[in-house]
Amino acid sequence: MPVLCRAATRLITILAFAVLSGCAWLPLSGAPESSRIQGLMQLTAEGARLEACAGPIYEMRTDAALRALFGQVAPPGQTTVFVDLNATLLADDSIQPETVIRMGSTGRGCSDLYRQSSQWLALGEQPVWQVLIEPLGMQVQMGPDTGTQSAFIAEQLPDSVRSFRTREGESVELWIYPQPCFAPRSGDYHERTARLLYAGKSLIGCAYRGMLGDHQPPR
């Protein structure tokens, strides 16, 4: 399966992060469930904090793997990046990250409205493209073209692979794989790798979950 990474060490870093989060960050029995939160993460020698898009500011617990991912994504000398993650609010009002969905120093950040209306989003940089999987259809955007929504068929395949394909009209397929992904130009991190089959071409990019999740069936 194709994976979009700038360096193999990045993949190793984030795989290590996923393993550590699965073992060390499991909430205790009776603890509140994790929630998804987006905002600006600041990391300095004194510690980390997250200024949420919704307004609150939280002290943020980190480990070596999360700090390493931050170092991979943030340009030299930059101490703040946008982050989208699942985290648990602890008794002391700090947050304990569990899964990083995306992290980056470019893009729309808190002004990304697409995440609110989508189940999945996929995007590529070479060439520029974006696919939105929404309850009303699949929308393919190539460059400045906003595209149109098309009815689609969604499938959940083994090994957490997902596929979406148009029901009629021009044949378009989007495949989403569970491998982490670093965009080749920006270096931004996303939790999944994507492959778009469009107009006879196979285009590689990154993908992440929208806020609607999979509970909204396509129509």
Buried (B, 14 or more C-beta within 10 A) or exposed (E): EBBBBBEEEBBEBBEBBBEBBEEEBEEEEEEEEBEBBBBBBBBEEEEBBBBBBEEEEBEBBBBEBBEBBBEBBBEEEEEBBBBBBBBBBBEEEBBBBBBBBBBBBBEEBBEBEBBEBBBBBBBBBEEEBBBBBBEEBBBBBBEEEEBEEBEBEBEEEEEEBBBBBBEEEEEBBBBBBBBBBBBBEBBBBBBBBBBBBBEEEEBBBBBBBBEBEBEBEBE
